[in-house]
């Protein structure tokens, strides 16, 4: 229920046009500390601009003003009527009923917990009422109407009412009052959008768009929200473009090699690079030869061949007389890369992990410090304090999403402005390439090496599990090796998911001597022994958790069973499936799921069944779950936009990316009239809604 409030006066504006907007909420009239705290909780920030950017979820149209005789259930109506009588309840379980009339008919106001203002009303009072109409005992009724005022104050009922997200203890009328005050603080901004683009799109000005959504007089035109979404995306892309320009201006070093080490590695590899590999290697080489530090993301689907690219890039550093390091998130993956590098590299390669023996560790540390070891592969151990390099010129970070921003920076700090190459096997949607990786160059590795087999993926209900287990006997007879993936290591009281240890016990009884177990709680020696037995075919069935998601390369493995597949993310399922299909034999992935799948789970599993296209899967995963914020420190959830929504606004994002680049090309100092306006947009909007202003 809303209440009357006094008209609001304009606030003084300081020399800084943004000062009234970045002021605390308590600067608004009538906003004390307690209310400011409630607002800040709902808004995600405690400034006036945070309030203005708290967009309504929808609007309620209260313009219908019918007579009581014309009321119909389901409509939202605003009426002027006289209070005829009050029917007080006989018990606390019954509601108060206020009968109203307007000469054409009668209706009721129903309150289960009436405010004192309601119980003090007297018959004959003229009232202005607005709310949803329902039926009570065959009579039109307003149950707890949204608005109830004296008829003389009917103007307090908005014709179009925004509905904002709230928090416990915060009422809509309080937000409306604060919003009215905040809107008076909006200055007359210069225009930062390209004039021709704005004309073509028919967008209102920035402040006009905010007013149209936050205090609408008519149903808001979709162009107002579209304009604000573009403003935020444009500011974000302009910020990223400035970061790229600033990084390119920093001095670096050019890594020039003669190719002799690469030639020897490729000869040992025994295969030509695919066209996709040759293309991304050329892009990386151009960065390595440039006089500024490289910041590049190598994005390639599972099995696309990123490892050989990483080795060739690192050998370029070795040819230039420097060192290179490859950091990976798990010991399993580190050992896999080390085996590949040791077989192909013509220069010494070291492996440094938490499991490295003390004597070997001392030898490796000495070799890195002296420069005797040009290439090193390791886990988080690489950025520890005791690890020093003679001349680290290139840092490669694999499965980059497994590392925090600080950890990635710590490795880079081991050298003098080294080139940075990040790699990911999780395909990234086009949207995220622009929003989260826009501050670095991106190489997209398309295609897979020749000979990779297509994987047939099927879905099976949990009730079919006995039939799946029975089929394993036939698979073993044909020489297959099988992964069996479980979500958990052990059962807990809170979960009924299949557990790796329990599934191992059951399968080991069914197939004695043929089952191995691998999970993250084992010692590295136990886990390595299990993986080795599986790879050698001594134990053709490996029961495992997601520790095998990366770093396990067994070309003979052709079958994967994933229990409770609905509990995994799409990208993770795609990564797990990538453990098979690495040899020349046909491969099969069986997704076991529970009953009663949600609509989203149905869509996810069906998509995985129907395609192996990692980029299509990534786009679907982003649409269904959000893509995280890999540019900042937040590694999960949706990008932190307030006014834009992805992937809905992806088309606007692509326009904003081009527009920001064109503006900087024409006005690199942002000194023109539009450039100065864009500087204000950066302060207002360029921090992805995280409360940054400068």
N, C-alpha and C positions, 0 to 999 in steps of 0.2 A: 504494500500500500504506500502511496506517495503522499508527501506533505508539502505544504506551501513553503516557498523560500523567497527571500527578497531579491529584487533585480540586482545583477552583478555589474560592477563598474570596471572599466579598463584598468590594466596595471601599467605602471611606468616602465618604459623600455630603456635599458642602458645603452651605451655606445655600441657594445657588442650586440648585434641583432639576435644572437642566439641566447643571450643571457637570460631573458625571461623564460626560455624553454628548458634550459639546463638547470634552472633553479629547483630547489627541493619542493615537494608537494605542499609543505607547510607554508610556502609563499602564497598559496592561493587562499582567498578569504574563506573563513569557516572551516579550514582543514587543520585540525589540531593534531598533535603527535599520534594519538591513538588511532584516529581515522587514517592518517597518513601511513601508519604501519599496516593497517588492513588493506589499503589500496596498493601499497608496495608489494604485498604478498600476492595479490591478484595480478598485478601488472608485470612483476619480475624486475622492478626497478622503482626508485623513489623520486624520480624527477618529473617535471611537468611533461616533458616530451615522451616519457614512458606512458603517461596517461593518454596523450594524444594518439600514440601508436597502438593503444589497446583497442583494436578494431572490434566492432560488434559481430557476434556470430550470425545474427539475422535481424530483421526489423519486423515490428508488428504494425500493421496498418489499422489505425483506429479512426479512419475517416468516415466509416459507415455510421450514420446517426438516425436509425429507424425509430418509428413509434413502437411502443411496447407490444401493440397488437401484431406488428410485423416481425417480431423477433423469431429467429429460427435456430434450432440447436446447431452448434458447431461454428457459428459465426462469431467474429470479434466485433462487438458493437459498443458505441458510446451513446448514452441516453441522458436526457434531462427528465427527472420525474420527482413527484412529491412522496414523502414518506407517509404511508397511510396508517400503518400500525406496526407494533413490535410484538412478536410472539416469542416470549421467553421460554426456554426449555424447562421441562419438569425434572430432568436429571442432567448430570454432567456429560453423559454420553450423547445427549441430544444437542443439535445445533440451535443457535439463535436464528430466527427467521424474521426478516424485515420486509414487509409487503409494501411495494411502491406502485404508483399509478400515474398515468399521464392523460387521462380522459379517453384514450383509445383502448386501454386494457390494463392488466395488472401483471406484475412479475415479483419475484422474490430475490432478496439478498440473503445468502446463507453463510453463516460464520460459525465454525466449530470452536475457535479460540478468539473471540472478538477483543479488539483493543478498547480501552476505556472510551476512546473517541466515538466508537460505534455504539456502545451501551448507553452513552449519554445523549444520543440523538432523541429528538421529540417529534411526534407526528406533526405533519404540516410543514416540515422542513423541506425545502427544494434542494435536490441533490444532483450532482453530475457524476455519473458512474460509467466505468469502462472495463470490459473484461470479456471472457469467453462465455457464450450462452450455452446453457444446458437445460435439462428438464428436471423438475422436482415436483412429484405428485401431479404430473400432467401440466404444470404451469412453468413458463419460461423462468429461468433463474440464473443469477450470477453467484457462483460459489467462490467466496473470498475474491471479490473483484480486484483487479489490479489497481484501479484508481477509484477513490471516493472523496469528493470535495463538495463544499457548498456550491450551489449552482452558479453563484456569482464568480466563482474561481474556476469555471469550466475551461478557461484558457490554459490552465496548468496541465491539462491532459494533452500530450503531444499527438498531433495527427499521425505522424510516423514515429514510432518509438524504437530506438536501438536496443538490442538485448546483448549485453556484454557478459563475458565469463566473469563469475564472481567467486568469492571465497567465503568461508563461514564467518558470519558476523557482519558482512558487508551487504548493504541493500542497494538495489538498482537506483533508487532516488538519490542516494549519496554519490554514486558514480555520475549520474546525470548532472547533479549540481556542480561537482568538481569539473566535469567536462565543459560545462558552460563557461566556467571561469577560465579554464585553460585555453579555450578557443579564442578568447579575447586577447590572448598574448601572441597570437600568430602574427608575425610581421608580413609585410609585402615583399616576398622573396623575388629576386631576379630569376629568370628562367634558365635552368641548366639543361633542359632537353633541347635537342636539335629542333629548330622551329618548323622545318618541313615535316619531320616525323610527327610532331605534335599536331600539326594541321591535318596531316593525312589520317591520323588515328582519331582525331576529334576529342582529344583529352582536355579536361579542364586544367586550371592551374593547380599547383601543389596544395596551397592553403584552401582553395575552393573545393578540392577533392576531399580533404579532411573534413571540412564542414558538412559536405554532402553526406558523408557517412556517419559522422558523430552527432550531428544535430540536423537531420534531414527535415525538410518541409514537404517534400514529395518522395515517393519511393526512389531510392538512390539508383542512378544510372550505373550499369556495370562498368562504364568507362571510368568512373571515379576510383573504384577499387583497382582497376587495371592500371590507371595512371600511377597510383601509389606503389603498386607492385613493381612497375618499371623503374620508378625512382630508386627503390631500394636495390634492385638488381644492377642498375646503372652505376650507383655509387660503389657497390661491391666490386664490380668489374673495373671501375676506374681506380679503386684502391689497389687491386691486384696488378693492374697495368703499371701503376707508379712503383710498386715493389719490384716488378721485373726490370723496369728502367733503372731503378736505383742499384739493383744488383749487377746489372750489366755495366754500370759506371764504375764499379769497384775494381781495383787492379787484381789480376790473378796471374796465372802462369800458363803458357802454352806447352802442352805435352806433345812433342813431335817424335815419332818413331820411324824406323826404316822398314818395319814389317817383317824382319827376319824371324823374330820369336813367334809372331802370329803364323807365319808360313809353316813353321815346324809343328805348331799345335794343330793346324788344320790338316796337315799331312797325317798326323796321328789320329785325328778325328775320323778321317776316311770318307767324309761326305761333303758335298758342296752345301753351302748355306742356301736356305730357301730364299726366294725373292724378298719375303717379308723380313727375314733376318738380315739380309744384305742392306735393305733400306734402313732399318733402325740402327745398324752398326755405322752406316754413313752419317746418320744424324748425330750419333754419339761422338764420332770422330771429329765432326765439325765443331762441336762444343769443346772437346778436349784441346783442339788446336787454337781455340779463341783465347784472347788475352784477358778473359774474365772467368770467374769460377762457374763451373757447370752446376746446374740444378735441374736434373731431368728425371722424369718418371718413366720407366719402361714397363708398359702394361701388356701382358700377354696371357692368353688363356692357358689352362692346364695342358702341359705337354707341347707348348708352342716352341720351345727351344731357347729359353732365356739364359740357361746356364752357360752355354757356349759363348753367347754374347758377352756375359759378365767376364768370362775368362779372357776373351780377346780384348776387351776394354782394359782389363787389369794388365795384360801383357803390353799394351801401348804405354802404360806408365813405366813398366820395367824397361822397355826399350829406351825410354827417355831418362833412364838412370835413377828412377824414383821407386817408391813402394806403393802397394795397393792392398786394401783390406776388404774382405767380404764378411759382413756380420749377418747372422741368421738367428732366428728365435729359439731353435731347439738343437740339442746335441745330435739327434737323429738326422736332421737336415744338414747340419755341419759335416757330419761324417759322410753323408752321401755326396755333398759337393767336394769334399776332400778327395774321395775316391776318384771322382771324375777329373778333378784338376791334376791329381798326382799322375794319372794315366796320360794326360795330354800336355801338361805344361813342360816346356824345356828349361824352366828355371825352378829353384827350390820353392816348395809350398809348405807352410806349417799349419798345423791344426791346434788351436788353443781353445779349450773348453774348461768348465769347472772340474771335469774328470781327468784332466791332464796330470800325469804323475809329476811330483815335485821336481825331480832331477830334469825331466824333459822340459818342464815349464821354465826352469832357470835357463836352459839352453836356448829355448825359443825367445825368451825375453831379451837375452843378450844379442841374439841374431837380429831381432827387430831394431834394437837400439843402435847396433853398429851398421845396419843396412845389409848384412850378409843374407838375410831372408827378405826377398823382394815381395813375396805374396804370402798373405796369411788369411786363414778362414777361422772364424770363431763365433762364439755366442756372446752374451752380455759381458763376458770376461774381457773382451777387447777394449771396452771403455773404462776399465778400472784404472786406478791411479798408477799402479806399478808398470803398466804397459806403456812404453814410449817407443817412438819411431825415429829413425834417422831422418827420413824424408817421406812422410805420407802425402802422396799427391792425389790419390783417388780412394774414396770410400764408397763401397757398394753395399746397400742395405736390402736384403732379400726379405720377402714377406713383411714389407715395411709397416703394415697395419698392426703387427704384433708388438711394435716398439712405441713407446711414448715419444713425444716431440723432444723432451729433454734428453732422452737416451740417444736419439739420433744426432742431436747437436753435440753430445759429449764425444762421440766418435769423431765427428768433424773437427772438434777442437784439438785432436791429436796431431793435426798437421797445420801448415801455414796456408789457410784458405784453400783446402783441397777441393777438388771436383767431387760432387756428390751425385751418385746414380742410385735411385731407389727402384726396386722391382716389386711387382705384385702379380701373383697368379690369379687373383680375384678380379675378373673383368669389372671395369668401372663404367657406369652409364655416362653418356655424353654430358648429361646435366652436371654430374659430379666433377667431370673433367674441368668444366668451366668454373664451378663454384668453389671446389675444395682444392683443386690442383692448379688453379689459374696462375699461381705465382711461380710456377716452374714449367719448363717445356715438357711435352708429353710425346713419347714414342709408343705407337700402338703396334704390337706384333701380331699380325693377322696370319692365320693358317697354321698348319702343323706339319712337322717333317713327314716325308713320304713313308708309307708303310704302316702308319698308325691305323688301327682298326676301329670301325664303328662299334659303339656299345649299345646293345639292346637293353632298354630299361623297362621293367614291368612292375605293376603294383599288385600287392597281395594283402588281403585282410589277415589279421592275427590268427584267425581260425584255420588258415591254410598253412600255418607254421609246420605241423607234422609232415605235410606233403613236401614242403621245402627241404626239411631235414632228410627225408627219404631220398630226395633227388640228389643229395650230396654223394651218396654211395656211387651213383652212376657217374657223377662228375669226377670223383677220385679215380674210378676205373679208366676214365679217358685221359688221366694225367693232369687234371686241372688243379690249380691252387686257388684257395678260396679265402677271402677276407669275410669275417663276420663282425660287424660293427655294433656295439652296444652303447647307449648313452651314458651309463654310469659304471663305476667300478664295483660298488657294492650296494645292496638294497638298504634303504632306510625306512623308518616307520612312516615317513612323510611321502614316500614315493612307491609306486607300484611298477616302475619302469624295469625293463629287463636289465640285469646287472651283468657285467663282464665275467666276474668270478663265478656267479651261479650258472651262467650260460656255458662257461668253460667246463665246469664240473659235469653238467648234463651231457654236453657233446663229447667230452672225454670218455664218458661211460659208453656212449654209443659208438665212438670211433677210437678205441684205445690205442695209444701210442702215436696218434696222427694229429693231435691238437696242441697248438702253442697258445700262450697268453701274453699279451703286451698291454700295459697301461701305465699311466703316469706315476703311480705310487710305487712301482718297482724300482730297484736300483738300476743304474744305467747298464751294469753288467748283465743282470737278469733280462732286461728288455732287449739288449743287443743279442743275447744268446737266442732268445725266442725269434727275433727277426731273422737271424742267420739260419736257424733251423727251417724257417718257412721259406726263405729265399733258396736254400739248397734243396728243397723238396723233401727233407727228412720228415717234416710235419706239414702236410699240405693244407691244413686248416688253421688260420690265425684268428683267434678271438681277440678283439682289441677295442679300445675306446678311440677317441679322435686323435690319439698320439700319432696315428698313421696318416693323418690328413695331409701332411707335407713331409718330404724327406725320405719316403720309402719308395724305392724303384725296383719292382720285381716284374720283369717283362713276362714271366711265365704265369703270373696271376691273371686269371680270366673271369673270375666270378666274385661278386661282392654282394653280401646280404646286409642290409641296414635295418635293424629293428627300431620300431617306433620312429620311422622316418619323419612323421609329422612334427616331431619335437626339434628337428634340426632346421636351421636357416637354409634357404635355397642355395646361397653361395657355398655354404659348408657342405651340403649334399653334393654339389657340383665338384667341389675339391676332392671329396672322398671318392666319388666315382672316377675321378682322374687317376686313381691308383691302378685301375685296370685299363685294358685297351692299349697297353704299351708294347705288346709283342705282335706277332703275325697271326695269332689265332683269334677267332671271334670271341667277344666278351659279353658278359651278362651282368646287369645290376638289378637286384630284387629289392624293392622297397616294401617293407613290412609295416603296416599301419594298423592302429586300433580302430574300433567302431566309432560311429558318430562323429566323423570328421567335420570340422567347421567349413564354411564356404571358402574361407581363405586357404585352409590346409588343402582342400580339394583342388583349388586352383594351382597351388604351388607344386603339389605332387604330380598333377597332370602335365604341367608345363615341363617338369624335369623328365617325365616319361617321354614327352613328345619331341624334345630338342636337346642337342648337345651344344648348341650355340651359347657359349658363355656370356656373350654380350647381351643376348636376348634375356638370358636368365638374370643377369645383373640389373637390367632395366626393370624386370618384374620384381626383383627383390627390393629395389629402391622404392618402387611404387607401393609395395605391400608393407615394408618394414622401416623405410627411411634409410639414409645412407651415411649417417655419421658426420663428423666435422673434422676430417683428417688434417685440415690446415691448422686448426687450433689444437687444443689439448683434449677436447672431447672426442672420443673415438666411437661413439654409438649414438643412435637416435637420428633425428632429421636435422638438416642444416638449420642454423638458428635464425631464420628470417621471421620477421614480424608481419610485414605487409605483403610479402610474396609467398607463394606456396608452390613447391615443386613436388612432382613434375608438371603440375597444371600449367605453370608459367614458363615452361622450357622455351617456347617460341620467343617470348619476351627476353629471356636470358640471352639467347643467341644474338638478338638485335642489340641488346645492351653491351655485349662483348665487342661487337663491331663498332658501335657508336663511341665507346670509351677509347678504343684504339685510334679512331679517326680524330677525336678531339685532341688527344695528346700529340698526335702527329702534326696537327695544325698549330697547336698552342701548348708546347711542352711545359712551359712555366705556368700555365693556367692564369695568364695575365689579362686575357681579353674579358669583355663583359660577361660572356657565357662562362669563361674559365673561372672568374671570381665567384660566380653563382655556383659552379660545380664544387669549389672549395667548401662552400657552406653545406652543399649536399653531402660531401664527404664527412663533415663533422656531425651532421644530423643522422645520416643513414649508412655510412660506409663501414660500420662495425658489426654488421649482421645482427643488429638488435641486442647486442650484449652490453649496452650501456656505455660504450666508449664515445668520446666526443672530440678527441684531438689527436 
